[in-house]
Amino acid sequence: MTIGQLAAEIIEPAEPAKASVIWLHGLGANGFDFIDVVPSLELPVGHGIRFIFPHAPEMPITMNGGMIMPAWYDIGAIDLHAVQDEKGIRQSEQAILALINAEMKKGIPSERIILIGFSQGGAMALHTALRFAEPLGGAVVLSAYLPLQQMLPNEKHTANEHLPIFMGHGFMDTIVSYWVGQQSCAVLQGAGYKVDWHSYSMAHTVTLKELHDIGAWIKNALNLTSYGS
């Protein structure tokens, strides 16, 4: 299915959807990357969540010698002090906003929409959620960081000043270092956000323990005890 600019894979719940999770993949992957992890979240029967896994557009990536691959924006280096692809980030933000707005038009309240992303997808989930003009259900940021940090004070929206944020990162991550994740967490906390930080003994990946933690966090964020058994 195509929603706005993006093609996406969608998993519908058994009953009419009462909430939505938009899950953004990492650099070089695609929307199929996280479909198989949904059962590992161990959500209750009757959770009523529609899962949306969009495919990022393909573009040349500077860090990878100009190789063309699926990406949410170009990247020269994973360094918070490096020049960032602001144009690409903002273009992807608009594409993600179209996904959120499409869910709201289907009757899903903004408070029951969660953005999840891994690596570059996690950066986009966080960037977009903090700026969204209506309160979201939360943002789950996996092995990622806060892009365009210096612009956050002027661009963050009061609608999401109490946004629930889950951040998970591996000690052994050599792609997006653990320090980069921690530094982004500190910036968010300094801006007044409450971040649920989780550390794992892993590299640049996800583990079953992390997926279980995400599932528990989603249950709490969406109060799923009211919807499932």
CORGINOR-V222311 format. One record per residue. N is the residue number from 0. RES is the residue in one letter. SS is DSSP state (A for helix, B for strand, O for the rest). Layout:
n;res;ss
N;RES;SS
N;RES;SS
This chain:
n;res;ss
0;M;O
1;T;B
2;I;B
3;G;O
4;Q;O
5;L;B
6;A;B
7;A;B
8;E;B
9;I;B
10;I;B
11;E;O
12;P;O
13;A;O
14;E;O
15;P;O
16;A;O
17;K;O
18;A;B
19;S;B
20;V;B
21;I;B
22;W;B
23;L;B
24;H;O
25;G;O
26;L;O
27;G;O
28;A;O
29;N;O
30;G;O
31;F;O
32;D;O
33;F;O
34;I;A
35;D;A
36;V;A
37;V;A
38;P;A
39;S;A
40;L;A
41;E;O
42;L;O
43;P;O
44;V;O
45;G;O
46;H;O
47;G;O
48;I;B
49;R;B
50;F;B
51;I;B
52;F;B
53;P;B
54;H;O
55;A;O
56;P;O
57;E;B
58;M;B
59;P;B
60;I;B
61;T;A
62;M;A
63;N;A
64;G;O
65;G;O
66;M;B
67;I;B
68;M;B
69;P;B
70;A;O
71;W;O
72;Y;O
73;D;O
74;I;O
75;G;O
76;A;O
77;I;O
78;D;O
79;L;O
80;H;O
81;A;O
82;V;O
83;Q;O
84;D;O
85;E;A
86;K;A
87;G;A
88;I;A
89;R;A
90;Q;A
91;S;A
92;E;A
93;Q;A
94;A;A
95;I;A
96;L;A
97;A;A
98;L;A
99;I;A
100;N;A
101;A;A
102;E;A
103;M;A
104;K;A
105;K;O
106;G;O
107;I;O
108;P;O
109;S;A
110;E;A
111;R;A
112;I;B
113;I;B
114;L;B
115;I;B
116;G;B
117;F;B
118;S;O
119;Q;A
120;G;A
121;G;A
122;A;A
123;M;A
124;A;A
125;L;A
126;H;A
127;T;A
128;A;A
129;L;A
130;R;A
131;F;O
132;A;O
133;E;O
134;P;O
135;L;O
136;G;O
137;G;B
138;A;B
139;V;B
140;V;B
141;L;B
142;S;O
143;A;O
144;Y;O
145;L;O
146;P;O
147;L;O
148;Q;A
149;Q;A
150;M;A
151;L;A
152;P;A
153;N;A
154;E;A
155;K;O
156;H;O
157;T;A
158;A;A
159;N;A
160;E;O
161;H;O
162;L;O
163;P;O
164;I;B
165;F;B
166;M;B
167;G;B
168;H;B
169;G;B
170;F;O
171;M;O
172;D;O
173;T;O
174;I;O
175;V;O
176;S;O
177;Y;A
178;W;A
179;V;A
180;G;A
181;Q;A
182;Q;A
183;S;A
184;C;A
185;A;A
186;V;A
187;L;A
188;Q;A
189;G;A
190;A;O
191;G;O
192;Y;O
193;K;O
194;V;B
195;D;B
196;W;B
197;H;B
198;S;B
199;Y;B
200;S;O
201;M;O
202;A;O
203;H;O
204;T;O
205;V;O
206;T;O
207;L;A
208;K;A
209;E;A
210;L;A
211;H;A
212;D;A
213;I;A
214;G;A
215;A;A
216;W;A
217;I;A
218;K;A
219;N;A
220;A;A
221;L;A
222;N;O
223;L;A
224;T;A
225;S;A
226;Y;O
227;G;O
228;S;O
